[in-house]
Amino acid sequence: MARMKMMEMIKEALMERATLYRLEGPAFILLDRKMVGLLRNAKRLELDISKHDYELLRDKANYQVFEVAKRELRLTVIAAKATGAPHLRSKKQKLVILLRRIKAESNIEEDLGITENDEKDSVQLSA
């Protein structure tokens, strides 16, 4: 039972990690410390999580967040075009950053789900 709970806690921490736009800053540091503690406790419970297993769990969490963020990006692009609201442009920019990070980290081959012009607009906003 304790092993199952530990695996669930590790998966939750990886899902939370997957939502970070950048792997830096106070939120990342806190989450990284939490993950180190969880992996140490897993080892005490004789729950062997190899580097490969960890990467598979990370990639699964990343892919789940990628799919949700991709849908959110499509909706945000539509809303931004319709309203021109500045907060939607900012949201679009952050979603593009998140999707690019996840895509690179987990070698996801899918596109971002928006046109190149919409994507370039996001890049221009960040400059």
C-alpha positions as CSV (number, residue, x, y, z in Angstrom):
1,M,0.0,0.0,0.0
2,A,2.8,2.4,0.9
3,R,4.6,1.7,-2.4
4,M,1.4,2.5,-4.4
5,K,1.0,5.7,-2.5
6,M,4.6,6.6,-3.1
7,M,4.3,6.0,-6.8
8,E,1.1,8.2,-6.9
9,M,3.0,11.0,-5.1
10,I,5.9,10.8,-7.6
11,K,3.4,10.9,-10.5
12,E,1.7,13.9,-9.0
13,A,5.0,15.7,-8.6
14,L,5.9,15.0,-12.2
15,M,2.6,16.3,-13.4
16,E,3.2,19.5,-11.4
17,R,6.7,19.7,-12.9
18,A,5.2,19.3,-16.4
19,T,3.2,22.5,-15.9
20,L,6.2,24.7,-15.2
21,Y,7.0,27.1,-18.1
22,R,10.7,27.0,-17.3
23,L,12.7,24.6,-15.2
24,E,14.1,27.3,-13.0
25,G,13.1,29.6,-10.2
26,P,11.7,29.1,-6.7
27,A,8.8,26.8,-7.8
28,F,11.1,24.5,-9.6
29,I,13.6,24.4,-6.7
30,L,10.9,23.5,-4.3
31,L,9.5,20.8,-6.6
32,D,13.0,19.4,-7.2
33,R,13.6,19.1,-3.5
34,K,10.3,17.4,-3.1
35,M,11.2,14.9,-5.9
36,V,14.5,14.2,-4.3
37,G,12.8,13.4,-1.0
38,L,10.2,11.2,-2.7
39,L,12.8,9.2,-4.6
40,R,14.8,8.8,-1.4
41,N,11.7,7.5,0.4
42,A,10.9,5.2,-2.5
43,K,14.3,3.7,-2.2
44,R,13.7,3.1,1.5
45,L,10.5,1.3,0.6
46,E,12.6,-0.8,-1.8
47,L,10.8,0.7,-4.7
48,D,13.5,0.7,-7.4
49,I,12.9,3.5,-9.9
50,S,15.6,3.4,-12.5
51,K,16.6,6.5,-14.6
52,H,14.7,5.0,-17.5
53,D,11.6,4.4,-15.4
54,Y,11.8,8.0,-14.1
55,E,12.1,9.3,-17.7
56,L,9.1,7.2,-18.8
57,L,7.0,8.6,-15.9
58,R,8.2,12.2,-16.7
59,D,7.4,11.8,-20.4
60,K,3.9,10.4,-19.7
61,A,3.2,13.4,-17.5
62,N,4.7,15.8,-20.1
63,Y,2.6,14.3,-22.8
64,Q,-0.6,14.6,-20.8
65,V,0.1,18.3,-20.1
66,F,1.2,18.8,-23.7
67,E,-2.2,17.7,-25.0
68,V,-4.1,19.9,-22.5
69,A,-1.9,22.9,-23.2
70,K,-2.2,22.4,-27.0
71,R,-6.0,22.5,-26.7
72,E,-5.8,25.6,-24.5
73,L,-3.4,27.3,-26.9
74,R,-5.8,26.8,-29.8
75,L,-8.7,28.3,-27.8
76,T,-6.5,31.2,-26.7
77,V,-5.4,31.9,-30.3
78,I,-9.1,32.1,-31.4
79,A,-10.1,34.3,-28.5
80,A,-7.1,36.6,-28.9
81,K,-7.9,37.0,-32.6
82,A,-11.5,37.8,-31.8
83,T,-10.9,40.2,-28.9
84,G,-7.3,41.4,-29.2
85,A,-7.1,41.3,-25.4
86,P,-3.5,41.8,-24.1
87,H,-3.8,39.1,-21.4
88,L,-4.7,36.5,-24.1
89,R,-1.5,37.4,-26.0
90,S,0.5,36.9,-22.8
91,K,-1.2,33.6,-22.1
92,K,-0.5,32.5,-25.7
93,Q,3.1,33.4,-25.3
94,K,3.4,31.4,-22.0
95,L,1.6,28.4,-23.5
96,V,4.0,28.4,-26.5
97,I,7.0,28.5,-24.1
98,L,5.5,25.6,-22.1
99,L,4.8,23.5,-25.2
100,R,8.2,24.0,-26.6
101,R,9.9,23.1,-23.3
102,I,7.8,19.9,-23.0
103,K,8.3,19.0,-26.7
104,A,12.1,19.3,-26.4
105,E,12.4,17.5,-23.1
106,S,10.3,14.5,-24.0
107,N,11.0,14.4,-27.8
108,I,7.4,14.9,-28.7
109,E,7.1,15.0,-32.5
110,E,3.7,16.7,-32.7
111,D,3.3,20.3,-33.7
112,L,1.9,23.0,-31.4
113,G,-1.5,22.9,-33.1
114,I,-1.4,26.5,-34.4
115,T,-0.2,28.1,-37.6
116,E,3.4,29.4,-38.0
117,N,2.1,32.9,-38.2
118,D,0.3,32.5,-34.8
119,E,3.4,31.0,-33.4
120,K,5.7,33.8,-34.7
121,D,3.3,36.3,-33.2
122,S,4.0,34.7,-29.8
123,V,7.7,34.9,-30.4
124,Q,7.6,38.5,-31.4
125,L,5.7,39.3,-28.2
126,S,8.4,37.9,-26.0
127,A,11.1,40.1,-27.5
